[in-house]
């Protein structure tokens, strides 16, 4: 009897584990490229759908190459969401192939063509950094919600409710950012960063923006670029420049040194989150926290 009871107990445990494993494997998986998209999609779908982001804190999406683990996640995903506008340059071919057999879409498709910023006349010169204008990002988030409702029509009510709540938070964030940045005197409202990621930010919040590199970190900078930026800083008597969490600091260190050689002392005003959010355990580990952190850093250094 004791042996039979033991066998029955083992069978029950194995059956329970099997059910838990089946339940886990049945959970819908959505994979995104950047953390900003992951955060937005998680707000839309809630906690009953798993959302994974491929690119974590400090990762440069322009240069990112998919790992074997990423390919496994992409293969398991029911839906794949990326930024588009050539942000994920080196992953473009993989995402295109996945789109032949899976539901794949770019959140950037939700932004009206007339509201995009171009850095040149070519089609691939569209600026992909749409999340730096909170109102523009809200339109991309709403587009993602519409697309996800098309894919999961049975979840329409909860997706709409979640989206509405999140868009209200983004509207408030946009207003607060505008108020804080307007406290910087106009002549000091100049933002200099490692690469030209903040054009949408500048347009939205009336800030002059200069980047040492272009819109993609794939583009190299040279001595001429450094000299031109140094001359601009010295002429405008700018107080600070800003490094980015996803880009090496050496490029702007050369600019700071060049300013010193011309008798103009300039400081590194702090680290901004540009193409990636902060770590999960930090205030900048969400999109809203990331924007708040950037605004606070800029205001404290330029005001």
N, C-alpha and C positions, 0 to 999 in steps of 0.2 A: 504493500500500500504506500509505504514511504517513497519507494522508487517511482511509482505511478504519479504520486503527487508532485514530485520533483520534476518529472517529465512534463506534466501539465503546466507547472509554473514557468518552466523554460519556454514552452510553446507560446504561452501567453505573452511573455516578455518579447520574444522574437516577433510575434504578430503585431504587438504594440509598436515596436521599433520600425517595423516595415510600414505600418500605417503612417507613422510620423515622417518617415523618409518620403513616402508617396505624397503626403500632404505638402512637404517642403518642395518637392520637385514640381508639384502642380502650381506653385505660386508663380504668377506672371512676372517675367523679368523684362525691364526696360533698361537699355544701356545707352548712356550719353557720352559725349566726348569730354566736354569741360565740366568743371565743378559748378559753374554758374547755371548751366542747363540742368544738371542733376538736381540742384537745389530748387529750381523753378518747377521741374516736373514732379518732384516729390511733394511740393505744396499742392499741385493740381490733383494728383492721384491718391494722396493720403498714404497711410501706413500699410494698407493691405496689398499693395503692389511693390515689389522690390525694384529700386532704381539704383543702378551702379554707374559711377563716372569713371572713365578710363584715366583721365589726367588729374592728378592730385595737386596739392600745394607746391608752388615753386616750379611747376612744369610749364615749359614753353610750347604751346600747341603748334606754332609755326614749324618747329623742328622735330616734333614728336613722331616717333616710329612705333608702330604697334608691336607689342611683345607677343610671345606664344600664349601667355595667359589672357591677353586682350582678345586674341582671336577665339579662344575658347568661350569667353563671355559673349562676344558678338555672335558666335554660332548658337549659343543657348538663348539669346534674346528673342523675344517675340516682336519687340519694336526697338529701333535704333534711331536716336535723335542727335543730330550734329548741328554746329553753328552755320556752316556754309560760308559763302562769300570768300572762299579760298583761305579761311583761317587754318583748317586742318590740311595744309598743303600736301604733306607726305602721306596722309591717310586717304586722300581723295580716291585713289584707285580701288582700295579695299572697300570703302563705303559704296562706291558705284557697283561693285560686284555683289555686295550684300543686298543691294536694292533690287536685284533680279529675282531674289527668292524670299525676301523679307520686307516688312513694312519699315521703310527708311525715309526720313524727311529731315529737311534743314529748317531750324527755327528762324533763320534769317529770311526765309521766304515770306515771313509774316510782316516784314517791314516794307512799306511802300517805296517803290523805286525812286520817287522824287525826294524822299527823305534820306537816301543814302549819300554818303560823302565819297567822292572820287579823288584819287591822287594820280591824275594822269588820264589819258584818253582811252586806254585799253580796258577791255571787259574785266580783266583780273585785277584792275586797280581799285576796285570797290574796297572801301575800308570795312573790315569785318568786325571792328570793336564796338558793336551796337549797344552792348550792355552799359556803356559809360554814360548814355543818356537814359535816365531811369524811365522817362515817359515812353521813349522808343522801345526800350526793353519790355515794358508793359504790353505793348502791342504785339511783340514777338511771343510773349508768354500767353497772351490770349489766343494767338494763332495755334500754338502748341496744344492748348486746351481743346480747340475746335477739332484739330486733327485727331487727338486722342479719343474724343467723343465719337468720331467717325469709326475708329477702330474698335472701341468698346462702347457701343450704343446703350448697353444695359446699365452703364455707370454714368449716364448723362447727368442725372440729378445731383449726385455727389460731386462730380467733376465741376459742374457749374457753380455749386455752392462754394467749393474750395477755391476755385479761380476768382470768384467775386471777392472773397475775403482777402486773398493775397493781393489782388489788384488795388484794393483799398489801402493796404500797407504800403504798396509801391507809390501810390499817389501821395501819401503822407511823407514818405521818404524824399520824393522829388521836391516837395515844398520846403522841407527842412534843409535839404542840400542847397537849394536856391537862396534861402535866407542866410545860412551860415557863410556861404561864399561871397554874398553881396557885402559882407562886413569888411572885406579886404579892399583897401583903396584901389581905385581903378588902375592907377599907374603902377601898382605893385602886383596886379593880378596877372602874373605871367608864370606859366607852368612849364618848366624845362625837365624833360625826362630822357631816358636812354633811347627809347624808340617811339615813333609817332603813333602811340596807341590812344591818345586822349583827344582826338579831334572832335568826336561827338560830345565829349564832356565839355570842351571849350565852347562849342557852338551852343549847347544847351544852357550853360551857366555863365556865359559872357566872360570867359577866361582865354587870354592869348596863350597858345600852346606851341612849343617848339620841341622837336625830338631830334636826337643826334642821328639815329637810323631812321629808315623809312617805316611804312606801316607793317612790314614784315621784318623779323630779325634775321631772315635769310640774307638780306642786303647788308653788305659790308660798309663800314664807315672808314673814311680816310683822313689824312692830315688836313685836307682842305675843309672837310666837314667840321673838324674840331676847331680849326682857326676861325671859321665863320661864326660858329656858336660862341666862341670866346669873345670875339669882337662885339657880338650882339649883347652879351651879358654885361660887358664892361661899359658899353654905350648906355645901356638902360639902367645900370647900377642895380642889377637884380641881386636879391639877398641870398637865394637858395636854389639849388637844383635837387632833383629827387631821383633816387635809384628805384629799381623795380624788383619785386620779389622773385620774378622768373627769369631775370637777365643778370649776367655777371656785372659787377660794379666797375670793372676796370675802364670801361669806355668813358664814364662820367668822371672818374678820377683824373683822367687826362685833361678834361675840360677844367676841373677845379685847379689843377696845377698850372694850366695855361693862363687862367685868370690871375693867379698869384704872381706869375712872372710879369704881368702887366700892371701890378700894383693894386689889383682889386681882390679883396678877401671875400670869398663866397663859401658857404657851408653846404654840406649835404643835409637837406632839410628833413630827411627821413626816407623810409621805404614805402612805396606805394604798391598796391596790389593791382596789377594790370591784366595779364592774361590768365591768372590763376588766383583763387581765393586763398585765405590763410588755412592753417591746420584746423581740424575739426574741433579741437578743444580751445580754440581762440575765438575772440569776438568777431574776427574776420572770416570765420569758417562758414558763414552764410553770405548770400548775396547782399542782403541788407546790411549786415555787419561789415562787409567789405567796403561798401560805399561810405558808410558812416566813418570807418577808420581812415579812408582816403581823404575825406573832406576835413576831418579833424586834423590830420597831419598837414595838409595844405594850408589851412587857415592859421594854425599855430606857427608855421614857418614864414608865411608871407605877410601876415597882418602887421 
